[in-house]
Amino acid sequence: MSKARSLNILTATAVLLLSCGLYLKIMTPVISPGDGPEFAVAAYNLDIAHPPGYPFWMLAGKVFTTLPLGNIGWRTNQVSLTSIVLATALLFVCVVKLTSRKSALVAALTFMTTFQIMQTAGGAEVYPQLILWIALLFSLSVNQAGGSRSYLLLCLLTGIGVGIHYLSLLFIPGWLILKIRSLEVIKRLSFKKVILALLAFILGLTLFCALPLRSVTNPFLHWEQVEFAEYFSAHVERSAYRQMEREDKTDWLSRKKFFLDFIRRLFLDTYTFGASLLFLWGLLVLFLKDKRLFLGLATLFFLPVMIIILHLRFRFNPLNQSRLNNYYLPVYLIGAVAIGFGYRFWDERLKRNGQLIIFLFFIFSLASFLSLNYQKVDQRKSYFVLDLGENTIRQLPQGTIFFSKSDPVAFPLWFVQAVNNQRRDVAHIVTNLMQPSQFAWYRYHLRAWYPKMFANPEEEKLRY
């Protein structure tokens, strides 16, 4: 093994350990806010989460719940932490192949200390797995070797990506640009290779088979009767949310505001000012030197953002800004790659002392950025979600019928009842799931969960 390769492995290991230590320091000790309690229930009991079910999370989270460490909430948070840590190490490996060790280290450290990434690394969410998926596909896309096997693996991972999150589909055009280096590659495709690629993609999609198999057992958390083909189709198509996500008649001004808000956050909140300049410079360098790589990275970065803004008819308000910020998370990995190229440009043109000065200045700016945001991302004392669920249900009399309205209250109560097995005598009804036009399945399952309160559940038919 060469000295350069040994140094690369040591540096990648150091990046992995450093990111792991940082995220362990700031992660939530119990269930996290947002969808965290619901995902924890889905992982612990292999239950059916909200559409489209997120089968990859359900299976991966179940593995982590068997760890003999911490509580169930902390274990499910480890899925996100592990995904981000591995993605950071893979980012270093990819960038070091394309640039240099120092540039790859700058890219990895920038991504590691990105404000939004630190926020999501400490809780149970599906976006960290999507980021790891992007890192894996980027590694395959920039790898020159592998031949037809790498294409089959790429197709398999693409199918698995759909089981992680549908946002993965928005990154496929960028992968194709990076992987297909010339038209000759397309001309050499045979019918057999196309069929094998399609089968590999379908094999990845078989993750969704876990949903109807589990639904047959009527688990505690059971969004829709996905054991039936009609309801399974409605679940994976997200029929219940389609109207909600496209109900607003927004104009181009609102979409312009969302895009400008993304740019503002990118340059002011996401990266340091120096890293933002390196991002733009890196794209410019790639445009002048490697137009295929530039087009691939630009497509991976900007196309998902534009499609999200154009497709979702959200009004411009703080709640919808927060929703879209989660959707933007995967593109920050691609932005870190461009930062690595921008750093290499200046590093190659400076003398040794200048290289040291710019590297130390960059590290200092990242450390300052981290210190400024540390209190905002530090979730070590974030017990309020679990406290909300336990304190709410503890004070209720025996046999209470408790009505909640929104996810922030309903999800912690689901966790307390389904995972901690507390107060199963309380009938918990979520009123915003009682709308027949969108969630007719919920009324059916209320009758199944609480048979003494309702009539025969077979009498309730689901309608979409």
C-alpha positions, 0 to 999 in steps of 0.5 A: 500500500502506497504512502498516499493511500495510507494517509487517505485512509487515516484521514478518512478514519479521522473524519469519520471519528470526528463527525461521530464524536460531534454528532454524539455530543449534540444528539437528542437523548430520547425521541426527537421532535417532528416525525421522530416519535412516529418513526420510532414506533414504526421501527420498534414494532415494524409498524406502517408509518405515514405515506408512503410508509418508508420501508427502508426506515422501518427495517433499518430502524428495527435493527438499531432498536435491538442495540443493547444501549440507551433507550428506544428513542436514542437507538432510533436516533442512531440511524440518522447519526450513522447515516450522516457519519458514513456519508461524510466519510464517503464524501471525503473518499469521493472528493479525494479521488477527484481533487486532493487530500486537503481539498477533500478534508475541507469538503468533508469538514464543511459538510460536517459543520453545516447548520442544517446537517447538524440539526438533522443528525441528532434525530430520527428522520429519513433524510439522513438515509437519503444523504447516505444514499446520495453519497453512495451513488456519487461514489459509483458515478465518479468511479471509472471502474466497475463496468456493467456491474457498477451500472447494475448496482446503480440501478439496484441502489436507485430502487432502494432509494425510492424506498428511502424517500421519493426525493431520490428520483429527482437526483437520477438525471444528475447520476446519468450525466455523471455516469454516462461519459459518452454516447458510445456507452448508450450505443453499446447497451444491449437488450439483455443489459437493459432488462438486467438493469430494469430487474435490478431496479425492481429488486430495489423496489421490493422493499415496499413488499414489507408493508403489506406483509406487516399490515396483515398482522394489524399492527398498532401504527397502521396507516391504511390497509396496505395488504389490499392492492387498492389501498397499497397503491393509494398509500405509496402514491401518497393520495392522502397528502396530494391534495394538502400539498397542492391545495394552495393556488400560489403564483410565481411571486411565491415560488420566487420567494422560496427560491430567494429564501433558499439562496439566502439560507445557502450563503448566510445560514448553511455555509460560512461566507468563505465556503459559499465563495468557494462553492461558486468558484468551484462551479466556475472552475468545473465549467471551464475545465470539466463541463460534464462534471459541472453539468452533473453537479449543477443538475444534482444541486439545482434541479431537485430544488427547482422541481420541489419549489415548482411542484409543491404549491405551498404559500410562503410562510415560516411553516412551509419554509421549514418543510422545504428546508428538510427537502433541501438537505441532500443537496448540501452534500453536492455543494460540499463537493463544489467547495472542494474543487474551489479550494483546490484551485487556490491551493494549487496556486499558492506557495507552501506558506500561503497554503498553510495560511488559507487552510488554517483560516478556513479551519478557523472560520469553520470552528467559529461558525460551529461555535456560533451555532452550537447552542442552536443544534445542541439537543443533549437536554431535549427531553420535552417531546418525551415529557409531553407524551408521558406527562399528558397521559399520566394525569388522565383518569382510568379509561379516558378518551383523549382527543388530540389534534396535531402531530406534535401531540399525537406522535409522542402519545403513540410512542408512550403507548406503543413503545413504553407500553404506558396507559394502554387503557386510554383511548387516544383519538387524533381528530385531524385524522377523522376526515373521511375524504382523506383518512377514512382508514383511521376510523376503521382502525379506531374501531379495531383498536377500541372495539368496546367503543365502536361498532364492528370494524368490518362495517367501515369501508375505506374510500379514496 
